[in-house]
């Protein structure tokens, strides 16, 4: 999956009742998060996806994410939430602030600390909720790209938020609000969110993001893993949670779109893009919904992120100083050779399946005790769903793992046993020829009369 960068031109109104600062004529690049690939069913198995879960050894849009010399967010990151539209009675206003409050220093957020600036300083491990503000349609119910910035600048001008270079300002729109960017692409039609930056007032670089309520288009912007019983019983908010974290992953590591990304400026692949719409190992939350992250007191389903370690890999968490080397295991929560929960979360299947590692029942299975023969995990050990394990997981397909997932007509992959005649949708329309007796033949090599179809 690849994000696309566009440069748009937009002008603000010459006058404003709030005397808001004028937006530069040349808007900075907007980096969009494309909508979810369409699902497809497989016989006797779960739903599969248009883009398979990225393996530990490579990502969706790049083999690695290189550094281009720009800044990263090394100071405490403040998050300001602007609730745009009508959020009355919506539990998202409790769920999403809880997400932000509990994200900093979590194993999930530590993934981003593997990215540094040119001097070696890492992305800050601290994320704080800076404040919240309600905006009841100040720019109408159909937002342009420029209007999103107007929503942010209005909140600052009214004194709701400070002008903060170490912050990310989110415009979170209710499900009745549409949003269209300068190139004509739309929320729900092309993307679920985006992030960008621009100078404000005396040249302060303001980072901001648009995230819409996926309830407006569930099939495009809410993971197919989530149904009505989402982890927090609010499917729209639970869908937004993953997009919010995705945009924060990228803004912290590439705030001015000149730091960590692969590809060119016109087709950038940032860290979270490289793992977009993939979730790795999951578990049932208390209400039976699918989750893969426990933040604060809540479960969430948050897409994986790219760890900038070795050649890089997608993961749901990063253990920090407990990175799996035998010498560090003894120092991780517990005694002897107990393995800390962060590491277990980072490579769950490795520890659950290794013959020399046993779950510690006294700790509710949160710790694993390994003997001296239990080596450190590496490479594919970090990915729970591995091709060849005999199970067609929700993040595998006939294209990515034919050993586990049989080809099915309609999955857009021409697999073994499928032909243009039996499945033209996957294999393409058959080219027709003629038999020796003059009759036509399509999709076969040998005609009924024994002659070749030519």
C-alpha positions, 0 to 999 in steps of 0.5 A: 500500500502506498500513500500519495503526496500531492501539492495543492494551491489554496487561498484563505478568505482575505478577511476573517471575523477572527483575523486569522493568519493567512495560509500560504498560497502554496500549501505543503504536501498532504500525505494521505492514508488510502482506504482499506483494500476490499475483502474477499472470502475464502472457503472454510476460512476467515475473510482475507484482504486485498493486501496481505499482512506484511511479513517480518522481513519486509513491508507493504510498500518498501523493503526499508524506510530511509532517512532524508535528513529532516527533523523528527519530534524529539520533545514531548509530543502534545496532541490536541483534539478538535471535535468537529461537527456533532459529537453529542452523546458519542462515547468517542469523546471518552474513548479517543482521549483515553487512547491518547493519554495511554499511548505514550511510553507504551510498547506500541508507541516505543516502535516509533522511538527506533527512528532518530534525527541526524544527531541520533536523538530518537522520537520522544517516548512521551505523548500527552493529551494537550487539550480538546475543543468543540467546533460546531461546523464553523466551516460547514459540513463539507470541508475543503483541504484549506478549511481543515487548516482553518479549523485548526487556526481558528482553535488557536486564534480563539485561545483554545490551544497554544501555538505549539511546534511540538504538537499535532493538532487533529481535526476529528469529524463527525460522520455527517461531515465530508472532506475533499482535498484540492486534487478532488480526492475524498474522505471515504472515496480515497483516504481515511485520514492524512497529515501535513504541516505548514508555517504559522504566525512567525514561522512556527511549523504546525503539524496537523491531521484530518481523521474522519469518523469511519461510521460514514464509510465502514467498508473503507475506513474501519477494519474488517476485523471489527464488527458491531462488537468492537473493543469499546462498543463504538465501531466508529471510534475504534476504527478512528483509533487506528487511523489516529495512531497511524497518523501520529506514527508518521507525523512524529517520524516525518513531521515535515515530510522530509525525514523518514520515508521511502520512494519519491516526494510524489509517492512516499511510503512512511513507516506506518504506510509500510504496515497499513491495514495489517494487525498481526496477532490478535486476541478476543477482548472482554466483549468478544471483539478483536483486539491487539493492543491494551492501552490504559484500561482499554483494548484496541485494534491498532495497525502495526508499525515499522520498527527501524531495527536491523532491516526493519519489520512490522510489529505491534510493539517494541520492547525497548531495552528488553530486545530479546538478547539473553543477557537482558532477559534476567533484568526484565520483570521477574527473576532468573530467565523470565521474559518481560511482557513487552517481549512476549507481545513483540514475538508472541508465537515464538515464545508460545511455541518454542519447546524450551519456553513455558508459560508461567501460570502464576502470572496469568501467562503474561510471563514466559520462563526460558531455560538456557537453550532458549535463544533470542528471537529474530526475523520472522519470529516477530510475526505471529502468522507465518506462511507455511503454518497450515492455517490460512490466517486473516492476514494471508491470501492465495497470492501471499501464501498459496501453501496455506490459502487455496486459490478461490475464484474471485480473489483477483489472483489466478491460482493453481487450478484456475484458468481463463475459462473457469475464472476469467475474473482472476485469470483474464478473458480467454483468447479464442482460436480455431480448430481444424474443423473450423469451429472456434475454441476458447481457453483450451489448447486441444480441441474436441476433434484432437486438433490444436486450438490455434 
